[in-house]
Amino acid sequence: MIVLDTHTLIRAVEGDGGLGTSASRLIEETVQTDRVAVSAITPRGIALLVERRRLRLGRHVGEWIAEALVLPGVALIPIEQPTRRHGLMAPAAPSRARRRT
């Protein structure tokens, strides 16, 4: 099983040539023999990209996500709580507040 990040999923589903040959081949081979995993947070990331006008899809984002998640070999995997406990979540962004001197 391989896990696709947000942008890899978009490029793989759109088939716009944004993926390299070896990446495309790996995804195709994995779908034939196993599953391609998509994190449960990925649909939200795609929706945010569309909402912020950083991504355009050929149809409504909800339809696009629903269709992508039912493609053969695609599995939505949950975000597990131990990830946060073990410190694997990204750290909080540094504060942008200015300090007075």
N, C-alpha and C positions, 0 to 999 in steps of 0.2 A: 504494500500500500504506500502511496505517496500522498502528501498533503499539498494542495494547491493554495497559494496565497491569493488575495483578492485580484491583483492585476493579472496573474497567470490564468486564473479562472476566466476572467473577462476575455483575454486574448484567445484562450483555447476555444471558448464557446463562439466568439465572434468570427474566428478563423480569418482574421485580417492580416495574417502574416507577421504579427507582432512577436511571435515566438520563434526562436531559432529552430533549425531542423532537428537537432538532437533532443531538445525539450519536447517538441511536438511528437517525435517518435517515442520518447519515453512515456508520455501520457497515453498515446494510442496503444502501446504494448501493455501498459499497466491495466488499462481498461479491459483488454482482452483476457488477462489472466487473474486479475485481482480487482480492487476497488481504488478509485481516486477519491480521497477524502477532502472535504471542504469544512472548515471550521464554522461553527454556528454563528460566529460574529461576522463572517464574510458577507452575508446578505445585508446586514446593517451597514457595513462599509461601502457596499455598492450603492445602497440607497442614499447614503450621505454624499457620495461622489456626484450622483445625479442631482440631488437637492442643491448642492453647491455649484452646480453647472461646470464640474470638472470632467464629467463623463456624459456622453450622449449615447443613448441606445435607440435601436430602431422601433421600439415599442415601450409601453408602460413598464416601469422598473419592476413592479410586482409580477407582471406576466413574465418578464425576462428571467427573474430569479426562480419563479415556479418552474419554468421550462428547463432551466439549467440544472435544477436539483433533481429532476426526474430523468435526466439523460442516463443511458445504460452505463453502469459501473460507477456512478457518482453516489457518494455516501456523505450525509451531513453528520459531522461528529460534534458532540457537546463540548462545551467548555467546562472543564472539571475544576472543582473547588481546590483540590490540592495544588494546582498550578499557582494560585495566589499565595498559599501557605508556604510554598517552597521558594518564594521570591522570584518566580519566573515571569511575573508580569512586568511590564515596562515601568521604570520609576516615574514618579510624578515630574512634570515639567518644572524647571526652575521658575521661581517667582520673577515676574517682570517689574515688580514694584521698585521704584527708585528709593534709594536710601539717602537720607539727608545727612550731610556732613557738617 
